[in-house]
Amino acid sequence: MRVCLLTDKADHPLLAAASAALTEAEHRVTFLDPDAGAGPPSHPVAPDDLADVYLLKAHTPRALALARSLEALDARVVNSAAATELCQDRSRIAAVAEGAGLPMPRTRTLGALSEALHGAGLPERGYPFMVKSRHSRRGDLVARVDGPDGLRDLAAEWSDEPVVLQEFLANSGWDHKLWVIAGEVFAGVRPAAVGAPPDGARSEPLIRDLPPAWIRLVLRTGDVFGLDVYGVDLLDREGSPVVVDINAFPGIRGQKGAPEALAALALRRPGPALPPARSGTVRDTPGLDAAVSSGSRTR
């Protein structure tokens, strides 16, 4: 088979390892940077020279345009351009999740953060609440606002930023990160950036014993959003999982078996859509202590 990875980082650990596995199995693997060159990204290859599958790791506007042009030629693109674009818009994510009955914080959208200074869109419960950039990207805004002074300070720096405002969720203190590749679930845990109990009051994370309901929620999330490779961030609110972020084709670094799962997905022939809440397997994150000590977010 011919597999093409759409990315500007051919040396990304997940992609490099998956590429090596495919090459060892005598499949042809190529890399294409959608943002290379100044010309339009559409129709980079002739219809009779298409790869069998394109793995869409890049999320830039040019990458999405390229993916759409490939789909128009009936090429298989994973994840689809539409699903990838959807997961970059937190306002649309919240609307789709609400319509599907997925547990997410109540979300309101503002065209600019400065609108909140006049009371627009403030959560019914008042302070504290979360402010996030509407459009997910590296270096975007994700902050907790505890009062009017904090809101003014934030608006001074991000005045024109389109944002979503979300109710603040008190939680167990752990941010559970689950990544999925074609129904196989990989799990990690980090201290939650905000909302944790006072120091010393954190309960033990659930990474060693994720309840089946959590796995079903993550798999159903992929079904709802039309994703094959994705990440879901969950917070534990009094024993119940709440979705706080969804990412199309995240990095999935350091997960044993993830490159092999991605290679297998690339080789899989497309079939009928799977029903919601399908069953799956879960792998623990190697080096749990290192993951717990890291407060960085997955993109």
Number of C-alpha atoms within 10 A of each C-alpha: 15 17 22 21 25 25 21 16 15 16 11 13 15 21 24 14 17 22 26 16 17 23 16 10 11 11 15 15 16 15 17 18 17 25 18 10 8 6 7 12 20 16 16 14 11 8 13 7 9 19 20 16 22 25 23 25 22 23 21 16 13 17 23 22 18 22 31 20 17 23 15 12 15 11 17 20 21 24 21 21 20 14 18 26 17 20 23 19 18 23 22 16 19 26 15 15 17 15 10 13 10 18 16 21 18 15 20 20 22 20 13 17 27 22 17 19 14 8 9 13 17 21 18 9 9 12 16 18 20 21 23 21 24 25 20 19 13 8 8 12 18 15 17 21 20 14 12 13 10 14 20 17 12 18 18 12 11 16 17 14 19 19 28 26 26 23 21 21 19 14 21 21 24 25 24 23 22 26 29 29 23 18 24 20 21 21 24 25 25 22 20 20 15 16 17 17 15 8 7 6 10 14 10 10 19 14 20 14 9 14 13 12 12 16 24 15 21 27 28 21 22 24 18 18 20 19 25 22 27 27 28 24 21 25 24 20 13 9 10 13 22 20 20 17 19 28 21 30 24 18 19 25 14 15 18 14 13 23 24 18 18 25 22 16 19 25 15 11 10 10 6 5 8 10 11 14 17 14 13 15 11 19 18 18 21 13 11 15 11 11 16 17 11 11 13 12 11 15 16
